Amino acid sequence: MPGYGVIPALRFRDLEEAVRFYVDVLGFELQRGDLAEGNISVRYGDAQLMLESAAAAFYGTAYNQAIRERAGTAGPNALYIEAERIDTLAQRAASAGARILDPLAERPWGQREFTVEDPAGNWLTFWQSLGGG
């Protein structure tokens, strides 16, 4: 029986910049798609994301317009992504000049976490169990 998964779709005014950030800065793997298509799938471990161009017209007229109006606006939500080798990832992001909103720290719930902001203002909180390496 197939499982149910959630694959967040993040929309960007500058898709090329977003792909560079996710692949080059954070180390996500490119799964499929390309810039011309305007829809790219990336993966980090078991986490999968869709990176889409806000200028694309994939959906109905009203929805496409709503995407364009919201693109680049700030929100308080963060994607929560489990990560191995979190020290390396946090250092990689910082060395690349990524905006670290919350530096790597131990949390009382038994995890180490840090939060980084992507080029569109989306927040990504990477975490690792204190029991993990």
N, C-alpha and C positions, 0 to 999 in steps of 0.2 A: 504494500500500500504506500503510495507516495506521501511524503510529508508536506506540510505547509510551511512556506518560508516567507519572510518579509524582506523585500529588496527595496530600500529607500531610493527614490529618484530625486537627485539634487539638480537644480537648474542654474545655469550660469550664463551671464552676459558674454563672458570670454571663456569658451569651452577649452581652447588650447591652453590657456593659463591654468585652468582647473586640472586638466590632464597632467600637465607638468608637475603641479603641486602633489597630486595624489600618487603619481608614479615615481617621479624623481625625488621629491622631498620625503614622502611618507613610505615609499616602497610598496605601494599597491601593485598588483600584477594586472596588466591589460588582458582582458578576456576576449572581447569582441568589439566590433564597431570601429569607426574612424571619425575624424573631424568633419569630413564632407557629409557624412551621414547625420551628424549632429546628435548621436546617441552612442555612448560608450559604456561598456560594462567593465568594472574593475573589481578585484578581489584582494582581501588581506586576510589570510587564514580562511576561516569559514565565513567571514563577513563579505557580502557582495553589495556593491552600490551601482546605480545607474547614474551616469553623468550626462546631462542633456543640455543642449543649447536652448536658451530661453527664446531665441529667435526662430526656432524651428516651428513648424506647423503640423505637429503630430496629431493633435486632438481637434475637437470642435472649436469653432470660432471664439465663443465666449471663454472657454477654458484656456485657449492659447493666449487671449488677451489678458486674462487674470494672471497667468504665469509671467507675462512680460511686465505687468504692473508690480508684481511682488518681487521679481528678481532683484537681488541685492539688498532687500530690506532685512533688518535685523530681527531676530527672534530669540527667545530664551531657551530654546530646545537644543539638546545635544544628542548626537548618536553615540551610543555606548558600545565600544568595540574591544573585545578581548584581544590581548596581544602577548606573544611570547617575546622574550628579550626586550622588555620594556625600557630598560636603561639605554640600550642601543638605539631604540626608536626615538626616545625623548632627546637623546644627544643629536641624532641625525636631524630631527626637526629643528632644534635650536641652532645647530651649525649652519643649516640652510637659511636661517633668518625667518623661520615661520613664527607667527605671533603665538606665543605660549600664554594662554590666559590663566592657567593654574599649573604651576610647576609640579614635577613628579614628587609625590609624597605618599607616605603610608596613611591609610584611612582606618578609622576604628572598626570598620566592618570587615577587616582582614584582606584588604587589597592595597596595591600601589597603583596610583593613577596620575595622569596629567591630561590637561585639556588644551587643544590647539584650535586655532581658527583658520578656516580655508579662505581662499581669495574672495568668495562671495559672502563671507561672514557666518558660514555654518560652523557650529562647534562640534568637535570630535573629542570625546573622552576615551582615551585608551586606558585599559586596566589589566592588571595581572594579579592573581592570587598571591598572597604572601608566602604560600606554600610552594609556588612555582619558581623556576629559575629565571 
